[in-house]
């Protein structure tokens, strides 16, 4: 039954034309990882490498995310990784609000299928879509929220860490908090 539900999600995403992003995509980037994970990471949208490969977080930001996971004794096989939008915004720009809205039901469906206990929003776009539209990443990252049975936290997107080394220490503190929360719910 669960496998059929994933097939339904994939079919809906592959045939989606709810916004203009489908016109320029190479691949739909639905998600990757453990479909029964306790932790679900949410990014903003696919970049160039993700669009080419059809897998989220495979470029430089993904390589950094892998290292961050390893640092808290996790791998991609332990978590599920998705994005707010499933198609690459042109030029890697931020996804527009109508594009995010077009994809949010797919993300909700992923949450229903995976049933994570912890949601980690990677960056401002994901945090604004999941936690609050007026979320400020520099001010509110690292704070836990309880919503609809989920423990939710936001941290800097790995691409922001590649651009600004000073954000690595706060992100490391957030990841230690994620590790501690995960250990407390196991």
C-alpha positions in Angstrom: 0.0 0.0 0.0 2.8 2.5 1.0 4.7 1.7 -2.3 1.5 2.5 -4.3 1.2 5.8 -2.4 4.8 6.7 -3.4 4.0 5.8 -7.0 1.0 8.2 -6.9 3.1 11.0 -5.5 5.8 10.4 -8.1 3.2 10.3 -10.9 1.6 13.5 -9.7 4.9 15.3 -9.5 6.1 14.1 -12.9 2.9 15.3 -14.7 2.6 18.5 -12.7 2.1 21.8 -14.6 0.7 23.8 -11.7 3.3 26.5 -12.1 5.8 27.6 -14.8 8.8 25.8 -13.4 7.9 22.6 -15.4 8.7 24.4 -18.6 12.4 24.7 -17.8 13.1 21.6 -15.7 15.2 18.7 -16.8 14.0 16.4 -14.0 11.5 16.6 -11.2 13.4 16.3 -7.9 11.0 14.6 -5.5 13.2 13.4 -2.6 15.7 10.9 -1.5 16.6 8.8 1.5 14.9 6.6 4.1 11.1 6.6 3.5 10.6 5.7 7.1 13.0 8.2 8.6 12.5 10.0 11.9 14.2 13.1 10.5 13.1 14.9 7.3 15.2 17.7 5.9 13.5 20.3 3.7 15.5 22.6 1.4 14.1 25.3 -0.9 14.4 23.8 -4.4 16.7 21.9 -6.8 19.9 23.6 -8.1 21.6 22.8 -11.4 23.2 19.5 -10.4 20.0 18.4 -8.7 18.0 19.2 -11.8 20.4 17.2 -13.9 20.5 14.1 -11.6 16.9 14.2 -10.2 18.2 13.9 -6.6 18.2 16.6 -4.0 21.4 18.0 -2.5 24.0 16.5 -4.8 26.0 19.6 -5.6 28.4 21.4 -3.3 25.7 22.2 -0.8 24.7 18.5 -0.7 28.3 17.5 -0.2 28.5 19.8 2.8 25.1 18.5 4.1 26.5 14.9 3.9 29.5 16.0 6.0 27.2 17.7 8.5 25.1 14.5 8.8 28.3 12.4 9.3 29.4 14.8 12.1 26.2 13.8 14.0 26.5 10.1 13.2 23.9 10.1 10.4 23.9 9.4 6.7 21.4 9.9 3.9 20.2 6.4 4.6 19.0 7.5 8.0 17.1 10.6 6.9 14.7 11.7 4.2 15.5 14.8 2.1 13.0 16.9 0.2 12.5 20.4 -1.1 9.7 23.0 -1.0 9.6 23.0 -4.8 10.3 20.0 -6.9 11.5 21.8 -10.1 14.6 24.0 -10.4 13.9 27.8 -10.5 15.7 29.3 -13.4 19.2 30.6 -12.5 18.8 29.1 -9.0 16.7 32.0 -7.9 14.4 31.7 -4.9 11.2 30.0 -5.7 8.3 32.5 -6.0 5.4 32.2 -3.6 3.0 30.8 -6.3 5.6 28.1 -7.2 5.9 27.2 -3.5 2.1 27.1 -3.1 1.9 24.8 -6.2 4.2 22.3 -4.6 3.2 22.4 -0.9 0.6 19.6 -1.2 3.3 17.3 -2.6 5.5 18.1 0.5 2.5 17.5 2.8 1.9 14.2 1.1 5.6 13.3 1.6 5.2 14.2 5.3 2.2 11.9 5.5 4.1 9.0 3.9 7.4 9.4 5.8 5.9 10.3 9.1 9.0 11.9 10.6 9.2 13.0 14.2 11.7 15.8 13.4 11.6 18.3 10.5 14.7 20.4 9.7 14.2 23.4 7.5 17.3 24.2 5.6 17.3 28.0 5.1 14.9 30.9 5.1 12.6 29.7 2.2 11.9 26.4 3.8 11.4 27.9 7.3 9.0 30.5 6.0 7.0 27.8 4.2 6.9 25.4 7.2 7.2 27.5 10.3 6.0 31.1 9.7 5.9 33.4 6.6 7.8 36.1 8.6 10.5 33.7 9.8 13.9 35.4 10.1 16.7 32.8 9.8 19.5 34.8 11.5 17.2 35.6 14.5 15.2 32.4 14.8 17.4 29.6 13.7 18.1 26.9 16.3 14.8 27.3 18.1 12.5 24.2 18.4 8.8 24.4 17.5 6.1 21.8 18.2 3.6 21.7 15.4 1.1 18.9 14.6 3.1 16.3 16.3 6.4 17.3 14.7 9.5 18.8 16.3 10.6 21.5 13.9 13.9 23.5 13.7 15.4 25.7 11.1 19.1 26.2 10.4 21.2 27.8 7.7 21.0 26.3 4.2 24.3 24.6 3.4 24.8 26.9 0.4 24.7 29.9 2.8 27.5 28.2 4.8 29.6 27.9 1.6 29.2 31.6 1.0 29.7 32.8 4.6 32.1 30.8 6.9 30.9 32.7 10.0 27.6 30.8 9.8 29.2 27.4 10.2 29.6 27.6 14.0 25.9 28.4 14.6 24.9 25.7 12.1 27.1 23.2 14.0 25.3 24.2 17.2 21.9 23.6 15.4 23.1 20.2 14.2 24.2 19.2 17.7 20.7 20.2 18.9 19.2 18.0 16.1 21.4 15.1 17.2 20.3 15.6 20.8 16.6 15.8 19.9 16.9 12.7 17.7 18.5 10.7 20.6 15.8 11.8 22.9 13.0 10.5 20.7 14.6 7.2 19.8 
